[in-house]
Amino acid sequence: MLDALKSLLFSNRSIGDHDPVALATTVLLVEAGMMDGTFGPEERASVLALVRQRFSLDDAGAARLLAAGEAEAARSAELYSHTRTVKDNLSYNERLDIIEMVWEVVYADGHLHDFEANLMRRLNRLLFVEDADSGLARKRVLDRLGLSSS
């Protein structure tokens, strides 16, 4: 009984049968989408497209993963466990890909909010991604979305 309780408390928590890295990534994307106070249709569509592509999911699988990510984000008020899951399981270049995905969600509504900029600085530190590399990822997103870099 004690072992079962320890396992529940200290294991990588996931909702349903989702891969812990996929769920952790989705939580980070959802957090980015909600950081400016709203999780609007642009951010939601961006997260769905990104997780569908990154984790090779169909529409239904991406929707289930997004729902699990939203539930986990609502349940948990911290980023550390999610960033740790990503950091511990992905290479530097893969973590940089995740940062680029987060930038894409941040800019889905066309602009960068101060809270979103703060989140990106925190994620860079927690995922051990160099600021310069994150800046290049940001520029790629801005170029891809046709936005200015102001």
Backbone as CSV, one residue per row, in Angstrom:
resi,resn,N_x,N_y,N_z,CA_x,CA_y,CA_z,C_x,C_y,C_z
1,MET,0.822,-1.191,0.000,0.000,0.000,0.000,0.869,1.258,0.000
2,LEU,1.896,1.274,0.858,2.794,2.414,0.913,3.523,2.599,-0.416
3,ASP,3.957,1.506,-1.040,4.626,1.591,-2.340,3.694,2.166,-3.402
4,ALA,2.444,1.772,-3.372,1.474,2.296,-4.339,1.282,3.796,-4.139
5,LEU,1.226,4.246,-2.907,1.075,5.665,-2.621,2.311,6.444,-3.075
6,LYS,3.497,5.919,-2.799,4.737,6.563,-3.255,4.758,6.655,-4.777
7,SER,4.372,5.584,-5.430,4.349,5.574,-6.885,3.421,6.650,-7.425
8,LEU,2.256,6.793,-6.812,1.295,7.795,-7.236,1.835,9.204,-7.019
9,LEU,2.454,9.442,-5.890,2.932,10.776,-5.555,4.185,11.194,-6.298
10,PHE,5.093,10.253,-6.558,6.397,10.629,-7.085,6.654,10.197,-8.520
11,SER,5.706,9.619,-9.175,5.911,9.214,-10.561,5.563,10.363,-11.483
12,ASN,5.934,10.243,-12.762,5.484,11.195,-13.762,3.988,11.011,-13.917
13,ARG,3.246,12.005,-13.474,1.796,11.898,-13.571,1.369,12.172,-14.989
14,SER,0.415,11.400,-15.475,-0.194,11.706,-16.757,-1.673,11.400,-16.663
15,ILE,-2.413,11.988,-17.540,-3.842,11.778,-17.562,-4.142,10.793,-18.673
16,GLY,-4.848,9.727,-18.332,-5.171,8.733,-19.337,-3.929,7.990,-19.777
17,ASP,-3.895,7.677,-21.040,-2.784,6.889,-21.569,-1.811,7.734,-22.391
18,HIS,-1.751,9.024,-22.112,-0.879,9.909,-22.874,0.578,9.740,-22.468
19,ASP,1.443,9.812,-23.444,2.876,9.805,-23.202,3.218,11.001,-22.309
20,PRO,4.021,10.798,-21.270,4.336,11.910,-20.351,4.976,13.115,-21.042
21,VAL,5.833,12.887,-22.043,6.467,14.009,-22.746,5.430,14.765,-23.577
22,ALA,4.549,14.030,-24.235,3.493,14.674,-25.031,2.583,15.491,-24.124
23,LEU,2.212,14.931,-22.988,1.339,15.649,-22.062,2.053,16.869,-21.489
24,ALA,3.298,16.715,-21.076,4.050,17.845,-20.514,4.200,18.961,-21.541
25,THR,4.501,18.595,-22.776,4.624,19.589,-23.847,3.308,20.309,-24.056
26,THR,2.222,19.566,-24.072,0.906,20.162,-24.282,0.553,21.106,-23.147
27,VAL,0.879,20.734,-21.919,0.629,21.620,-20.779,1.389,22.932,-20.963
28,LEU,2.639,22.858,-21.392,3.420,24.084,-21.608,2.790,24.946,-22.702
29,LEU,2.297,24.313,-23.761,1.644,25.054,-24.837,0.347,25.702,-24.348
30,VAL,-0.424,24.966,-23.566,-1.667,25.512,-23.009,-1.354,26.680,-22.076
31,GLU,-0.355,26.516,-21.223,0.039,27.608,-20.323,0.411,28.849,-21.122
32,ALA,1.146,28.676,-22.207,1.514,29.811,-23.049,0.276,30.459,-23.648
33,GLY,-0.671,29.638,-24.073,-1.897,30.163,-24.652,-2.751,30.936,-23.656
34,MET,-2.694,30.547,-22.404,-3.508,31.195,-21.367,-2.790,32.359,-20.688
35,MET,-1.528,32.535,-20.957,-0.719,33.494,-20.204,-1.217,34.935,-20.333
36,ASP,-1.833,35.286,-21.462,-2.323,36.659,-21.617,-3.742,36.827,-21.091
37,GLY,-4.259,35.806,-20.393,-5.568,35.913,-19.773,-6.686,35.221,-20.528
38,THR,-6.445,34.874,-21.773,-7.459,34.164,-22.550,-6.796,33.049,-23.345
39,PHE,-7.532,31.972,-23.517,-7.088,30.875,-24.383,-8.043,30.881,-25.560
40,GLY,-7.769,31.817,-26.467,-8.673,32.076,-27.572,-8.600,31.033,-28.672
41,PRO,-9.454,31.199,-29.670,-9.506,30.230,-30.765,-8.199,30.128,-31.551
42,GLU,-7.470,31.250,-31.668,-6.202,31.205,-32.392,-5.187,30.333,-31.655
43,GLU,-5.098,30.532,-30.334,-4.168,29.743,-29.533,-4.564,28.270,-29.512
44,ARG,-5.847,28.018,-29.360,-6.342,26.634,-29.331,-6.026,25.926,-30.655
45,ALA,-6.290,26.597,-31.759,-6.011,26.004,-33.076,-4.517,25.761,-33.249
46,SER,-3.710,26.694,-32.766,-2.263,26.542,-32.854,-1.788,25.329,-32.064
47,VAL,-2.267,25.196,-30.829,-1.870,24.046,-30.000,-2.299,22.741,-30.667
48,LEU,-3.522,22.700,-31.151,-4.000,21.473,-31.806,-3.119,21.095,-32.998
49,ALA,-2.806,22.071,-33.835,-1.974,21.796,-35.012,-0.572,21.349,-34.609
50,LEU,-0.014,22.007,-33.602,1.346,21.679,-33.178,1.439,20.280,-32.571
51,VAL,0.499,19.915,-31.702,0.581,18.583,-31.088,0.234,17.503,-32.108
52,ARG,-0.670,17.812,-33.026,-1.001,16.847,-34.086,0.257,16.517,-34.886
53,GLN,0.980,17.554,-35.274,2.185,17.350,-36.082,3.323,16.727,-35.268
54,ARG,3.612,17.281,-34.098,4.758,16.841,-33.292,4.642,15.382,-32.860
55,PHE,3.433,14.980,-32.489,3.244,13.636,-31.941,2.519,12.699,-32.905
56,SER,2.432,13.101,-34.176,1.830,12.283,-35.243,0.449,11.760,-34.847
57,LEU,-0.435,12.669,-34.481,-1.776,12.309,-34.024,-2.807,12.654,-35.091
58,ASP,-3.921,11.931,-35.052,-5.060,12.334,-35.868,-5.809,13.438,-35.115
59,ASP,-6.862,13.965,-35.725,-7.595,15.069,-35.102,-8.148,14.689,-33.735
60,ALA,-8.715,13.483,-33.629,-9.295,13.049,-32.359,-8.216,12.880,-31.288
61,GLY,-7.081,12.322,-31.661,-5.983,12.152,-30.710,-5.435,13.483,-30.235
62,ALA,-5.319,14.440,-31.155,-4.843,15.771,-30.778,-5.843,16.450,-29.841
63,ALA,-7.131,16.277,-30.120,-8.159,16.876,-29.253,-8.130,16.259,-27.854
64,ARG,-7.926,14.942,-27.777,-7.836,14.291,-26.462,-6.609,14.773,-25.700
65,LEU,-5.482,14.897,-26.395,-4.268,15.369,-25.748,-4.442,16.812,-25.277
66,LEU,-5.072,17.649,-26.085,-5.327,19.032,-25.674,-6.229,19.068,-24.446
67,ALA,-7.275,18.267,-24.431,-8.171,18.222,-23.264,-7.414,17.788,-22.015
68,ALA,-6.550,16.788,-22.152,-5.743,16.337,-21.010,-4.776,17.431,-20.576
69,GLY,-4.183,18.132,-21.536,-3.271,19.230,-21.211,-3.972,20.369,-20.499
70,GLU,-5.178,20.691,-20.940,-5.947,21.742,-20.272,-6.319,21.329,-18.846
71,ALA,-6.711,20.084,-18.687,-7.071,19.596,-17.350,-5.861,19.624,-16.422
72,GLU,-4.722,19.205,-16.919,-3.503,19.202,-16.100,-3.065,20.624,-15.781
73,ALA,-3.164,21.535,-16.742,-2.802,22.933,-16.499,-3.720,23.554,-15.447
74,ALA,-4.998,23.213,-15.489,-5.944,23.734,-14.500,-5.685,23.151,-13.112
75,ARG,-5.229,21.897,-13.078,-4.994,21.207,-11.809,-3.696,21.654,-11.152
76,SER,-2.693,21.953,-11.947,-1.353,22.232,-11.438,-0.995,23.690,-11.668
77,ALA,-0.483,24.331,-10.637,-0.119,25.745,-10.740,1.373,25.951,-10.959
78,GLU,2.087,24.887,-11.313,3.534,25.028,-11.464,3.993,24.466,-12.814
79,LEU,5.144,24.935,-13.248,5.710,24.498,-14.526,6.832,23.485,-14.353
80,TYR,7.445,23.470,-13.184,8.677,22.710,-13.000,8.546,21.242,-13.381
81,SER,7.523,20.559,-12.911,7.432,19.121,-13.201,7.275,18.866,-14.695
82,HIS,6.579,19.757,-15.389,6.383,19.582,-16.823,7.667,19.876,-17.593
83,THR,8.361,20.942,-17.197,9.620,21.242,-17.877,10.664,20.174,-17.563
84,ARG,10.617,19.647,-16.362,11.575,18.589,-16.009,11.344,17.339,-16.868
85,THR,10.092,16.975,-17.078,9.781,15.826,-17.933,10.350,16.040,-19.329
86,VAL,10.157,17.237,-19.868,10.675,17.551,-21.206,12.200,17.541,-21.190
87,LYS,12.784,18.234,-20.222,14.253,18.342,-20.155,14.919,16.983,-20.002
88,ASP,14.360,16.147,-19.157,14.981,14.851,-18.871,14.829,13.830,-19.995
89,ASN,13.912,14.069,-20.923,13.627,13.068,-21.944,13.960,13.494,-23.371
90,LEU,14.319,14.756,-23.565,14.588,15.234,-24.916,15.987,15.816,-25.027
91,SER,16.531,15.728,-26.213,17.839,16.321,-26.497,17.712,17.849,-26.551
92,TYR,18.841,18.515,-26.607,18.834,19.976,-26.681,18.029,20.447,-27.890
93,ASN,18.298,19.868,-29.061,17.592,20.295,-30.269,16.096,20.024,-30.184
94,GLU,15.712,18.940,-29.546,14.287,18.654,-29.359,13.652,19.649,-28.398
95,ARG,14.386,20.029,-27.352,13.879,21.046,-26.424,13.746,22.394,-27.132
96,LEU,14.682,22.679,-28.004,14.600,23.908,-28.794,13.370,23.869,-29.704
97,ASP,13.053,22.715,-30.260,11.821,22.569,-31.050,10.595,22.879,-30.198
98,ILE,10.601,22.440,-28.938,9.481,22.720,-28.038,9.387,24.223,-27.789
99,ILE,10.517,24.874,-27.570,10.529,26.332,-27.387,9.937,27.013,-28.614
100,GLU,10.292,26.546,-29.794,9.743,27.135,-31.019,8.226,26.927,-31.084
101,MET,7.764,25.762,-30.655,6.327,25.512,-30.611,5.638,26.495,-29.660
102,VAL,6.260,26.736,-28.510,5.668,27.658,-27.541,5.634,29.075,-28.123
103,TRP,6.711,29.469,-28.796,6.703,30.781,-29.452,5.539,30.875,-30.438
104,GLU,5.270,29.801,-31.150,4.183,29.824,-32.124,2.830,30.034,-31.444
105,VAL,2.624,29.410,-30.300,1.378,29.624,-29.552,1.321,31.057,-29.029
106,VAL,2.429,31.544,-28.504,2.485,32.908,-27.971,2.079,33.923,-29.044
107,TYR,2.546,33.717,-30.258,2.262,34.664,-31.341,1.024,34.301,-32.153
108,ALA,0.270,33.302,-31.750,-0.920,32.890,-32.507,-1.930,34.026,-32.638
109,ASP,-1.991,34.903,-31.625,-2.927,36.028,-31.684,-2.288,37.284,-32.272
110,GLY,-1.054,37.168,-32.744,-0.416,38.268,-33.456,0.461,39.189,-32.641
111,HIS,0.507,39.014,-31.323,1.369,39.899,-30.535,1.870,39.204,-29.268
112,LEU,2.918,39.794,-28.703,3.557,39.257,-27.506,3.151,40.088,-26.301
113,HIS,2.510,39.446,-25.333,2.111,40.080,-24.077,3.297,40.005,-23.112
114,ASP,3.396,40.948,-22.192,4.496,40.950,-21.221,4.565,39.652,-20.419
115,PHE,3.414,39.096,-20.039,3.399,37.843,-19.285,3.936,36.689,-20.135
116,GLU,3.653,36.735,-21.431,4.158,35.697,-22.335,5.674,35.793,-22.479
117,ALA,6.188,37.009,-22.562,7.639,37.205,-22.647,8.313,36.671,-21.388
118,ASN,7.695,36.937,-20.237,8.230,36.422,-18.976,8.215,34.901,-18.956
119,LEU,7.131,34.300,-19.426,7.045,32.843,-19.489,8.167,32.278,-20.354
120,MET,8.427,32.894,-21.485,9.469,32.384,-22.373,10.846,32.440,-21.698
121,ARG,11.127,33.497,-20.966,12.402,33.572,-20.245,12.510,32.451,-19.215
122,ARG,11.404,32.199,-18.496,11.403,31.113,-17.501,11.569,29.754,-18.171
123,LEU,10.867,29.528,-19.268,10.977,28.236,-19.959,12.386,28.006,-20.491
124,ASN,13.013,29.051,-21.010,14.393,28.903,-21.485,15.288,28.406,-20.360
125,ARG,15.154,28.995,-19.182,15.982,28.582,-18.046,15.642,27.164,-17.604
126,LEU,14.350,26.864,-17.477,13.936,25.550,-16.984,14.256,24.417,-17.955
127,LEU,14.266,24.729,-19.252,14.576,23.708,-20.263,16.046,23.738,-20.679
128,PHE,16.821,24.616,-20.059,18.252,24.736,-20.357,18.478,25.017,-21.840
129,VAL,17.726,25.998,-22.355,17.861,26.438,-23.744,18.498,27.823,-23.715
130,GLU,19.514,28.005,-24.524,20.221,29.290,-24.590,19.295,30.378,-25.127
131,ASP,19.403,31.580,-24.549,18.572,32.700,-24.981,18.756,32.999,-26.469
132,ALA,19.984,32.919,-26.955,20.240,33.203,-28.363,19.500,32.213,-29.265
133,ASP,19.492,30.946,-28.884,18.785,29.938,-29.677,17.278,30.159,-29.623
134,SER,16.773,30.540,-28.456,15.354,30.856,-28.337,15.002,32.071,-29.189
135,GLY,15.893,33.040,-29.222,15.673,34.223,-30.058,15.605,33.873,-31.531
136,LEU,16.456,32.958,-31.964,16.410,32.513,-33.362,15.112,31.747,-33.638
137,ALA,14.666,30.943,-32.683,13.399,30.224,-32.829,12.246,31.225,-32.930
138,ARG,12.304,32.254,-32.112,11.282,33.308,-32.158,11.253,33.967,-33.527
139,LYS,12.417,34.268,-34.062,12.499,34.905,-35.384,11.919,33.990,-36.464
140,ARG,12.198,32.703,-36.382,11.631,31.758,-37.364,10.103,31.771,-37.298
141,VAL,9.570,31.819,-36.093,8.110,31.849,-35.925,7.540,33.144,-36.494
142,LEU,8.158,34.269,-36.167,7.692,35.547,-36.678,7.709,35.553,-38.208
143,ASP,8.781,35.041,-38.796,8.874,34.958,-40.256,7.777,34.063,-40.826
144,ARG,7.593,32.900,-40.207,6.595,31.936,-40.670,5.186,32.514,-40.595
145,LEU,4.911,33.289,-39.532,3.586,33.865,-39.346,3.418,35.215,-40.036
146,GLY,4.490,35.738,-40.637,4.424,37.017,-41.338,4.259,38.204,-40.403
147,LEU,4.852,38.118,-39.224,4.769,39.188,-38.239,6.094,39.933,-38.156
148,SER,6.042,41.196,-37.747,7.280,41.959,-37.562,7.913,41.556,-36.237
149,SER,9.197,41.789,-36.084,9.915,41.385,-34.879,10.024,42.505,-33.859
150,SER,9.068,43.409,-33.831,9.110,44.524,-32.867,8.648,44.114,-31.499
